[in-house]
């Protein structure tokens, strides 16, 4: 699989429009455009995640989770996780570690550099049995048992 974006680049700094607005940050909190290709045969749905493995929690921080994206979808528009663009029919955003079922941008403790890993997962099932209240860890647990492949872009923010 291959993951690309019109907004973010692998290994580069996350632009301000994708940074959290709160916790001392003045970003726009807009989810980035994501597009994927070279999908594994047998793919029946996708899950998108954004995860910060460097958060000082002992278990990282889930910034965005979108489950049950139909198999014929190949991109999410900028702002789809922020209510500024439509999600594909049937797609479900689940609870992030901010406590909401929507995109939450980067907001590392001041002076720390963190990685933000945007991943698209191809699944062998049309739908995960999760609700909007499911945590990123719960969705990730379900993805584990249905994964056909994945692709990621890792951005940085300090």
C-alpha positions in Angstrom: 0.0 0.0 0.0 1.0 3.6 -0.4 -0.3 6.6 1.6 0.1 10.2 0.2 -1.2 13.6 1.1 -1.6 17.0 -0.4 -1.0 18.5 3.1 1.6 16.5 4.9 5.0 15.0 4.0 6.7 12.0 5.6 9.5 13.1 7.9 8.5 16.8 7.8 7.0 19.2 10.3 3.2 19.1 10.7 1.7 22.4 9.3 0.0 24.7 11.7 -3.4 24.1 10.2 -3.2 20.5 11.5 -2.2 21.5 15.1 -4.6 21.5 18.0 -6.4 24.7 19.1 -6.1 24.6 22.8 -3.7 23.4 25.5 -1.6 26.5 24.7 -1.7 25.9 20.9 -3.3 28.2 18.3 -3.6 25.7 15.4 -6.6 25.3 13.1 -7.2 21.7 14.2 -8.0 20.6 10.6 -7.5 17.0 9.6 -5.2 16.6 6.6 -6.0 15.2 3.2 -5.0 11.6 2.9 -5.1 9.3 -0.3 -4.1 5.7 -0.6 -3.3 3.3 -3.5 -2.0 -0.2 -4.2 -4.6 -1.7 -2.0 -4.3 -5.4 -1.1 -6.6 -7.8 -2.9 -9.6 -8.8 -0.8 -9.8 -5.4 1.0 -13.4 -4.8 2.3 -12.9 -1.6 4.3 -10.3 0.8 5.7 -9.4 2.4 9.1 -7.4 5.6 9.4 -5.5 6.5 12.5 -3.2 9.2 13.8 -1.1 8.2 16.8 1.6 9.9 18.8 3.9 7.2 20.3 5.9 9.9 22.1 3.2 11.2 24.4 4.2 11.0 28.1 1.4 8.6 29.0 3.1 5.2 28.9 0.7 4.2 26.0 1.0 7.1 23.5 -1.9 9.3 22.4 -4.7 8.7 19.8 -5.3 11.8 17.8 -7.7 10.5 15.1 -9.5 7.3 14.4 -11.9 6.7 11.5 -13.4 3.2 11.1 -15.6 1.5 8.5 -14.4 3.4 5.5 -15.8 1.6 2.4 -13.5 -0.4 0.2 -14.1 1.8 -2.8 -12.9 4.9 -1.0 -9.3 6.0 -1.8 -9.1 9.4 -0.1 -10.4 11.6 2.7 -10.6 15.4 2.0 -8.8 17.9 4.2 -11.2 18.7 7.1 -13.1 15.4 6.9 -12.2 14.6 10.5 -13.0 18.2 11.6 -16.5 18.5 10.2 -15.4 20.8 7.3 -15.7 18.1 4.6 -17.9 15.0 4.4 -16.7 11.6 5.6 -17.6 8.7 3.2 -21.0 7.2 3.9 -20.9 4.7 6.7 -17.5 5.9 8.0 -17.4 6.3 11.8 -15.0 8.5 13.8 -14.3 7.0 17.3 -13.1 8.6 20.5 -9.6 10.0 20.6 -7.6 10.6 23.8 -9.0 14.2 23.8 -12.3 12.5 24.6 -14.1 13.4 21.3 -14.9 11.4 18.2 -13.1 13.8 15.8 -9.6 14.8 14.7 -7.4 16.3 17.4 -4.2 17.9 16.2 -0.7 17.8 17.6 -0.2 19.3 21.0 3.0 18.0 22.6 4.2 19.3 25.9 6.1 22.5 25.3 9.7 21.9 24.2 9.2 18.3 23.2 9.4 16.9 19.7 6.7 14.2 18.9 6.0 12.0 16.0 2.4 11.9 14.5 1.9 8.6 12.6 -1.0 8.8 10.1 -1.9 5.2 9.0 -4.4 3.7 6.6 -5.2 0.0 7.4 -6.8 -2.3 4.8 -9.1 -4.8 6.4 -10.7 -8.2 5.4 -14.0 -7.2 6.9 -16.6 -4.6 5.7 -17.2 -3.3 9.2 -15.6 -3.4 12.6 -18.0 -3.9 15.5 -17.1 -0.6 17.3 -19.1 2.5 18.3 -18.2 6.2 18.4 -17.2 5.7 22.0 -14.5 3.1 21.2 -11.0 4.1 22.1 -8.1 4.1 19.6 -6.7 1.1 21.4 -10.0 -0.9 21.0 -10.2 -0.1 17.3 -6.5 -1.0 17.0 -7.2 -4.3 18.7 -9.9 -5.1 16.2 -7.8 -3.9 13.2 -5.1 -6.4 14.3 -7.3 -9.4 13.6 -8.5 -8.1 10.2 -5.4 -6.4 8.7 -4.4 -7.1 5.1 -1.8 -4.4 5.1 -1.1 -0.8 6.0 0.8 2.3 4.9 1.9 5.3 7.0 3.2 8.9 6.9 5.1 10.1 10.0 5.2 13.9 10.7 6.9 15.8 13.5 6.0 18.6 15.7 7.9 20.5 18.4 
